[in-house]
Amino acid sequence: MVFLFFVFIIFFKPNLAFAEEANKKVFVVPVNGEIDNGLSFFLQRQIRRAEKENASAIILEVNSNGGLVTASQEMKDALLKSKVRSIAFINGRALSAAALVSIACKNIYMAPGSEMGAATPITLIGGGVKAAEPKFVSAFEGEFGATAEARNREPSLAKAMVNPNHDSIEGICPRGEILTLTAESAFKHGYCDQITATLTAVLRAASLENSEVESIVPTSSEIIARYLTNPTVSTLLFTIAFWCMVIEFYIPGFGIFGILSIICFALFFGGHLFAYMAGFEILIIFVVGLVLLLLEIFVIPGFGLTGITGILCLCVSIIQLYGGFVEALYAIGYLLLYTAIAVYLIYKIAPKLGIFNFLILKEKMKTEEGFVAVAPDAHIDLLGLQGVTLSICRPSGIAKIGSERYDVVSEGDFIEKGEHIIVKKVDGNKIVVKKMEA
């Protein structure tokens, strides 16, 4: 009996293992539209889930013209490090950043008429584009080549997708042109395991037809987070939030601009926090920097350590949010661009629409109604008199001269509250004072 038991184990264990494998899940993840930070977070979360649930494979349905280089690098790293079998099913196109993501998969299947390649990095400038710097092209070319090597594919073909300065590839791409592989040429040169028209055919070709298939659909929160973390949208939100906050500080009370600023800042940081593109420490650094800067402007006289520290905190938080110094510079550039456009539109359109009427004093102060301008010698009798400052003069402030309170302006330096001053000059209603020497 013992002998028969061991015979059963030896001969039937492979079948049992196959049955266990067949019952495992296969996750199908859409990689559509722009390759951005939100999509990177979405894919990484699905890879972690597939590893946790010991899935048989994760299939990426790819149809993308590319997107952010940094996002594609994160996705590539996650795919190469994953213990779960990764499969790219290119159903349409996998261009630029999407090509890197596809090459990082263990297996690649392509639908008839699909294409992969054309990955020369570009830089967005205003409304146009320009070629990236040679050092950046070289780095991206190396990344493509290293990824292809990691998956036992010919690296020279991957590099040719990025840099046109490659040796002529016979029958595919001459020197000086960027390589784009069709399904047939990719299959011929080892960049496509098989040409398959449907997902069912991919499962059959990958020996996964008996697995349980789960098509992953992004949650509404993930869709919103992906939209909010789009570079253009997030920069626009930050611009609106920043300038609404500035306007609110110049308007008495708390109104619509303050509410709009809070909403835009909440959307800006909320999207990044949800997508794990930033932690709460980045939000804390930003708030600390903002508070320090406001203290420097409205409370502390002069410009010193407080203001410098505030600016540094804001810069660090923005750089961390956008994932690098260069990306942060582009974001600031777009902020200035949006600001210039907004100022121009407000200047041209706002007076006609009357949306800023509450900021404009339209009443005429006529002499017949009792309004008179300040006489040039109205305060000439104060010249040479002494007084005490009732507030900090930086440079304007309030001082008591004799028994009256006057709005005064310091002559040069800031004057602290409670200092003895002397009136040095009077020009209409402008009273210039100087701190008295001890």
Buried (B, 14 or more C-beta within 10 A) or exposed (E): EEEEEEEEEEEEEEEEEEEEEBEBBBBBBBBEBBBBBBBBBBBBBBBEBBBEEEBBBBBBBBBBBBBBBBBBBBBBBBBBEBEBBBBBBBBBBBBBBBBBBBBBBBBBBBBEEBBBBBBBBBEEEEEEEEEBEEEBBBBBBBBBBBBBEBBEBBBBBBBBBBBBEBEEBEEBBEEEEBBBBBBBBBBEBBBBBBBBEEBEBBBBBBEBBBBEBBEBEBEEEBEBBBBBBBBEBBBBBBBBBBBBBEBBEEEEEEEEBBEBBBBBBEBBBBBBBBBEBBEEEBBEBBBBBBEBBBEBEEEBBEEEEBBEBBBEBBBBBBBBBBBEEEBBEBBBBBBEBBEEEEEEEEEEEBEEEEEEEEEEEEEEEEEEEEEEEEEEEEBEEBBEBEBEBBBBBBBEBBBBBEEEEBEBBBBEEBBEEEBBBBBEEBEEEEBBBBBEEE
